[in-house]
């Protein structure tokens, strides 16, 4: 085989390896599992081609080119694998917010499944004494509103209570996510069930004319906590929808790809639940005034939402740019295009 024939046959492989090396080196979303497998395979393939060129073709220019390609791939591959700090940084800068942002339509559905039942039940209990009486007698209602609900947040030392809340929230979010495998039905039930429970508490406070006490205890931690549960539910709904409408892939292929993306969401939410648990353990039951406690919750929620929207959109734009570059690089040279 001549040098020109060798270049013509393998040049697209070299260009693809260069692109993957560039993506791995830059601070942008990590290579997917499929891309990483492709990267390793191409690296080994081009390394073998470099050995062949050195032994059989003996072309200095081609040898120099392939040496550069292989060296860049080597640095990108092993440098990326060995940098755990960068991996964590890239996860929270790109992978997690992109996974959440790309599920925004499902987040809207998840929020509706949670808060519509909550509002319906709260409005019903808030105006219907008969509905309230069916839950508990008047003494129990007063005890719940004036003592039990607030006492719950001081029922254990702050550190212990915060840990218990964290574990419970993680369990709820994982159930909401995993139940999506039942074609979205399980996730929808869990979200609606949590919404009904929220509505019951809200309705009891409104019925006795103490809404400010309810919001003062719920909002500091609840804004972030409920947002994280809604996002986990959205991941479950998206997982279930993949089984219903897998597109042009088999259900197994679609489920595997969506499963990886959804797991990224659940892992990223752990930090949100830690923050919410700390607020619920140390801020909600504290002696701070209600406006300050609620202000802390609103501020944390605003930062979280801004982070998801800004970084999610940025990561999505980077992903689209990279996809365009890869498409262009895989197009045949202009001189060989059919006329």
Buried (B, 14 or more C-beta within 10 A) or exposed (E): EEEEEBBEEBEBBBBBBBBBBBBBBEEBBBBEEEBBEBBEEBBEBBBEBBEBBBEEBEBEEBBEBBEEBBEBBEEBBEEBEEEEEBEEEBBEBBBBBBBBBBBEEBBEBBBBBBBBBBBBBBBBBBEEEEBBEEBEEEEEBBBBBEEEBBEBBEEBEBEEBBBBBBEEBBEBBBBBBBBBBBBBEBBBBBBBBBBBEBBBBBBBBBBBEBBEBBBBBBBBBBBBBBBBBBBBBBBBBBBBBBBEEBEEEEEEEBBBBBBEBBBBBBEBBBEBBBBBBBBBBBBBBBEBEBEEBBBBBBEBBEEBEEBBBEBBEBBBEBBEEBEEEBEEEEEEEEEEEEE
